[in-house]
Amino acid sequence: MSTITNTMMAGGSAVSPLSRTAARIAFAGGLLGIVLLAALHVLKPDLDPSWHMVSEYALGAHGWVMALCFLSLALGCASLFVALLPRIDGIAGRIGLFFLLAAAVGLAMAAMYPMDPITVKPENASHSGKMHGVSAMIGVPSLVIAAVLLGFALRAKPLWAPYRKWLMTMAHLTWIALILMFALLAMLIQQGVDSPGGFVGFANRLLMLAYGGWIMTAAWPMARTGRG
């Protein structure tokens, strides 16, 4: 009987109290991350959003707000991992869970180690700047991979069926924003300009919005109620 019950809990619409609580924390983490990022555009208007990366908000005044933004998204990823763990089956889905946990680690590291200004050359990077680069290598691709793999794993499940379009839209938006950001960054580097410019900052912000939006969308079906 216990095996049948566990199977129904994993594949059906019932949501355990633990999963529901974790999903609500994940939703709140994604939402808070977006709100804090938006607030930083008001608190630090001197940073041109067209080319400054969001991580630069961690430098100087109000830097703690950016750190809290990263921590909120990290908490969102970790809580979503807990919420989804009993409901994900199949190799692709479990790989997605692994990358979701890796994304939480990368985002937490980003909060702990602020980046250097974008104008600082790699050879002059500080220890914190180098560690932030490591956090980006872990967190940035991990959440994109997690969003896509888990999006495909969840879309066929009854609980997520009413939100399938939103779930997959946000999942695809993560990799689209990532490719756009790298393309604009490559163009900027190729130009070899002495002063920064371009629109890589906008792509970076779109990626952050996609991250937070996907966490919220994936968590919502479990967060909204105890039953599907």
C-alpha positions as semicolon CSV with decimal commas, in nm:
position;residue;x (nm);y (nm);z (nm)
1;M;0,000;0,000;0,000
2;S;0,283;0,241;0,082
3;T;0,434;0,187;-0,265
4;I;0,102;0,267;-0,432
5;T;0,055;0,576;-0,216
6;N;0,405;0,705;-0,297
7;T;0,344;0,650;-0,666
8;M;0,018;0,843;-0,653
9;M;0,186;1,127;-0,463
10;A;0,467;1,147;-0,718
11;G;0,267;1,123;-1,036
12;G;-0,078;1,241;-0,932
13;S;-0,215;1,572;-0,818
14;A;-0,180;1,534;-0,438
15;V;0,080;1,761;-0,281
16;S;0,240;1,680;0,053
17;P;0,265;1,956;0,318
18;L;0,644;1,958;0,284
19;S;0,631;1,999;-0,094
20;R;0,365;2,268;-0,068
21;T;0,567;2,466;0,188
22;A;0,887;2,428;-0,015
23;A;0,704;2,539;-0,329
24;R;0,572;2,849;-0,155
25;I;0,923;2,937;-0,036
26;A;1,051;2,882;-0,391
27;F;0,781;3,108;-0,535
28;A;0,859;3,376;-0,276
29;G;1,232;3,347;-0,349
30;G;1,183;3,395;-0,722
31;L;0,946;3,687;-0,669
32;L;1,169;3,859;-0,412
33;G;1,469;3,824;-0,641
34;I;1,286;4,004;-0,922
35;V;1,153;4,276;-0,687
36;L;1,498;4,341;-0,541
37;L;1,654;4,363;-0,887
38;A;1,389;4,613;-0,992
39;A;1,451;4,816;-0,675
40;L;1,821;4,840;-0,752
41;H;1,746;5,029;-1,072
42;V;1,593;5,299;-0,852
43;L;1,852;5,280;-0,575
44;K;2,150;5,293;-0,813
45;P;2,040;5,489;-1,123
46;D;2,402;5,578;-1,202
47;L;2,460;5,231;-1,353
48;D;2,351;5,230;-1,716
49;P;2,136;4,915;-1,751
50;S;2,217;4,887;-2,122
51;W;2,571;4,761;-2,063
52;H;2,632;4,720;-1,689
53;M;2,583;4,363;-1,565
54;V;2,342;4,317;-1,275
55;S;2,622;4,178;-1,057
56;E;2,778;4,525;-1,054
57;Y;2,495;4,640;-0,828
58;A;2,678;4,450;-0,553
59;L;2,958;4,709;-0,564
60;G;2,940;5,019;-0,347
61;A;2,628;5,157;-0,183
62;H;2,330;4,924;-0,151
63;G;2,546;4,628;-0,253
64;W;2,374;4,414;0,008
65;V;2,051;4,440;-0,192
66;M;2,211;4,261;-0,488
67;A;2,355;3,999;-0,254
68;L;2,007;3,946;-0,110
69;C;1,870;3,918;-0,465
70;F;2,113;3,637;-0,544
71;L;2,040;3,467;-0,211
72;S;1,665;3,488;-0,275
73;L;1,704;3,316;-0,611
74;A;1,938;3,059;-0,455
75;L;1,675;2,986;-0,189
76;G;1,415;2,962;-0,463
77;C;1,619;2,702;-0,649
78;A;1,698;2,499;-0,336
79;S;1,336;2,504;-0,218
80;L;1,209;2,410;-0,564
81;F;1,451;2,116;-0,558
82;V;1,293;1,996;-0,233
83;A;0,941;2,047;-0,369
84;L;1,006;1,863;-0,697
85;L;1,222;1,579;-0,567
86;P;0,930;1,338;-0,494
87;R;0,755;1,418;-0,823
88;I;1,034;1,385;-1,078
89;D;1,106;1,054;-1,244
90;G;1,316;0,961;-1,545
91;I;1,681;1,029;-1,616
92;A;1,631;1,368;-1,784
93;G;1,421;1,499;-1,495
94;R;1,671;1,386;-1,234
95;I;1,954;1,544;-1,430
96;G;1,746;1,860;-1,427
97;L;1,718;1,836;-1,047
98;F;2,095;1,804;-1,020
99;F;2,147;2,120;-1,222
100;L;1,879;2,299;-1,020
101;L;2,078;2,228;-0,705
102;A;2,397;2,337;-0,880
103;A;2,226;2,663;-0,975
104;A;2,144;2,723;-0,608
105;V;2,513;2,678;-0,521
106;G;2,622;2,914;-0,800
107;L;2,374;3,184;-0,699
108;A;2,477;3,157;-0,333
109;M;2,841;3,196;-0,434
110;A;2,752;3,501;-0,642
111;A;2,603;3,659;-0,329
112;M;2,917;3,584;-0,128
113;Y;3,170;3,705;-0,387
114;P;3,088;4,036;-0,562
115;M;3,221;4,076;-0,915
116;D;3,471;4,334;-1,031
117;P;3,349;4,624;-1,247
118;I;3,308;4,524;-1,611
119;T;3,594;4,760;-1,705
120;V;3,847;4,560;-1,499
121;K;4,070;4,343;-1,719
122;P;4,089;3,967;-1,640
123;E;4,457;3,990;-1,543
124;N;4,370;4,252;-1,282
125;A;4,077;4,063;-1,133
126;S;4,049;4,038;-0,755
127;H;3,998;3,712;-0,565
128;S;3,631;3,800;-0,516
129;G;3,599;3,878;-0,887
130;K;3,756;3,545;-0,982
131;M;3,528;3,354;-0,747
132;H;3,231;3,539;-0,889
133;G;3,340;3,417;-1,230
134;V;3,340;3,060;-1,097
135;S;2,991;3,115;-0,955
136;A;2,873;3,236;-1,295
137;M;3,019;2,930;-1,468
138;I;2,827;2,711;-1,225
139;G;2,502;2,900;-1,185
140;V;2,431;3,053;-1,526
141;P;2,427;2,738;-1,741
142;S;2,292;2,519;-1,459
143;L;1,963;2,702;-1,421
144;V;1,913;2,713;-1,798
145;I;1,967;2,337;-1,826
146;A;1,747;2,275;-1,522
147;A;1,466;2,493;-1,658
148;V;1,459;2,314;-1,993
149;L;1,492;1,958;-1,863
150;L;1,247;2,005;-1,577
151;G;1,010;2,196;-1,801
152;F;0,982;1,895;-2,032
153;A;0,958;1,660;-1,734
154;L;0,677;1,856;-1,568
155;R;0,465;1,960;-1,863
156;A;0,310;1,612;-1,901
157;K;0,214;1,588;-1,533
158;P;-0,150;1,664;-1,444
159;L;-0,066;1,929;-1,183
160;W;0,127;2,140;-1,435
161;A;-0,101;2,079;-1,735
162;P;-0,298;2,408;-1,695
163;Y;0,031;2,602;-1,682
164;R;0,214;2,410;-1,954
165;K;0,246;2,704;-2,195
166;W;0,375;2,939;-1,927
167;L;0,616;2,677;-1,795
168;M;0,770;2,607;-2,136
169;T;0,770;2,974;-2,236
170;M;0,976;3,066;-1,930
171;A;1,201;2,763;-1,979
172;H;1,278;2,858;-2,339
173;L;1,322;3,222;-2,243
174;T;1,618;3,126;-2,021
175;W;1,827;2,983;-2,304
176;I;1,716;3,250;-2,552
177;A;1,827;3,523;-2,309
178;L;2,155;3,340;-2,244
179;I;2,240;3,310;-2,613
180;L;2,146;3,672;-2,669
181;M;2,367;3,784;-2,381
182;F;2,667;3,588;-2,507
183;A;2,613;3,710;-2,865
184;L;2,601;4,075;-2,756
185;L;2,903;4,024;-2,532
186;A;3,097;3,867;-2,820
187;M;3,008;4,160;-3,044
188;L;3,125;4,403;-2,778
189;I;3,458;4,222;-2,739
190;Q;3,505;4,199;-3,116
191;Q;3,458;4,573;-3,154
192;G;3,747;4,629;-2,918
193;V;3,612;4,961;-2,799
194;D;3,789;5,141;-2,517
195;S;3,465;5,245;-2,349
196;P;3,187;4,994;-2,277
197;G;2,865;5,007;-2,472
198;G;2,607;4,789;-2,643
199;F;2,304;4,617;-2,495
200;V;2,455;4,321;-2,313
201;G;2,317;4,460;-1,986
202;F;1,961;4,438;-2,113
203;A;2,014;4,074;-2,211
204;N;2,163;4,005;-1,869
205;R;1,854;4,150;-1,702
206;L;1,626;3,948;-1,927
207;L;1,813;3,636;-1,817
208;M;1,760;3,724;-1,451
209;L;1,389;3,785;-1,510
210;A;1,365;3,452;-1,690
211;Y;1,535;3,279;-1,396
212;G;1,298;3,425;-1,139
213;G;0,996;3,382;-1,362
214;W;1,070;3,016;-1,429
215;I;1,118;2,939;-1,059
216;M;0,783;3,101;-0,982
217;T;0,605;2,924;-1,269
218;A;0,743;2,581;-1,176
219;A;0,656;2,628;-0,809
220;W;0,309;2,780;-0,850
221;P;0,102;2,464;-0,915
222;M;0,220;2,317;-0,585
223;A;0,225;2,647;-0,396
224;R;-0,129;2,756;-0,473
225;T;-0,310;2,466;-0,307
226;G;-0,275;2,130;-0,146
227;R;-0,463;1,959;-0,427
228;G;-0,434;1,985;-0,805
